[in-house]
């Protein structure tokens, strides 16, 4: 039956027209010199082995191995649960949206300890190379330096060090996954955690959560009384998390080998999308639409025209409350919109004096300086824009390094996608790219790293994207150790 439907579709005029448009767009894409240069492979690991930092790392690694050997720690720890780096790192990643920040930090530190123990016990162990590594370490170092250049060192200390650790932890996860099965299981568990968090959000909506109306302009949206936030304390923060995980549920639908798996991934996808709607986060909705468009276009360019039709159809399908809230984007009579605009103007004014080093990481440092520059006397804990906030935290150097990381991430993942033939790897890369695109769209209207658990999750998904870029070169693997 499916084959008959496929043959009918392929023979239709519409399908042939969409295919022709898709082939034309594909030809324009692949023949572009800029795109070709962007997708070309970056320098390999062999280019970095001659650097001073590599030689310094090798010296430290040899010293660590000698200490472990002298103390007989390599024998003592053989088979120990503390050396199961995949287990500890996966536990931290899965628990990030559920447990409190300090509990997640403890699990993340266990992942780091496990990696160090394995490095001390394995003389031939090499760290995973990607072009992004050095810039991730550099950004972490910039945040540490920003603490001591802050207008209040004590106020920036905890937040700055926590931010630096979570940024650098991306490389811990990158080195903890060794096989395809470990990567696939990690992503599956991340989707399971996202489903649980979303289901809890749905329960909040059904039971009614107190205080959620505080995030709504009651004069403009009197019909809205509930915005869910699940385990993340804020509807916008929940939306940021969902933007990272929803594309991987969609990828699971496409790559599951059995119908049972496809149905489960489809249910997870639907639960998370419903939860996204219930957050009533306009930035989240924009991000999800953009992520969905990127996902479909990367999957098949014929979806460009179908996507336009789908957007028109949504107007007639979605509830009036959702349509009303969505169409209010950019309306300055909405308190939330005018509030953000005032904050951006005040922050830009502040950065004219603090553009080089910023004011320091954290709410305390921001609030010590921002009130003197606030527009219309609007108080705010942060800049409500990720890129402005990074510049506030650590100056122009931090922002430039962050943008370099994003550029290299997209270059590595898009380049791998253009060469990849394995179905699971392709959809993993598509999910990684679209998730990052959606997250960055919402980051234009919010400080997405305000919640430290979402900060960690962002860097977890950066690592997942880089792992998918090298998935084909991994061994198949058995158990997760």
Buried (B, 14 or more C-beta within 10 A) or exposed (E): EEEEEEEEEEEEEEBEEBBEBBEEBEEEEEEEEEBEEBBEEEEEBEEBEEEEEBEEEEEEBEEBBEEBBEEEBBEEBEEEEEBBBBBBBBBBBBBBBBBEBEBBBEBBBBBBBBBBBBBBBBBEEEBBBBBBBBBBBBBBBBBBBBBEBBBBEEBBBBBBBBBBBBBBBBBBBBBBBBBBBBBBBBBBBBBBBBBBBBBBBBEBBEEEBEEBBEBBBEEBBEEBEBBBBBBBEBBBBBBBBBBBBBBBBBBBBBBBEEEEBBEBBBEBBEBBBBBBBBBBBBBBBBBBBBBBBBBBBBBEBBBBBEBEEBEEEEEEEBEEEBBBBBEBBEEEEBBBBBBBBBBBBBBBBBBEEBBEBBBBBBBBBBBBBBBEBBBEEBEBBBBBBBBBBBBBBBBBBBBBBBEBBBBBBBBBBBBBBBEBEBEBBBBBBBBBBBBBBBBBBBBBBBBBBBBBBBBBBBBBBBBBBBBBBBBBEBEEBEEBB
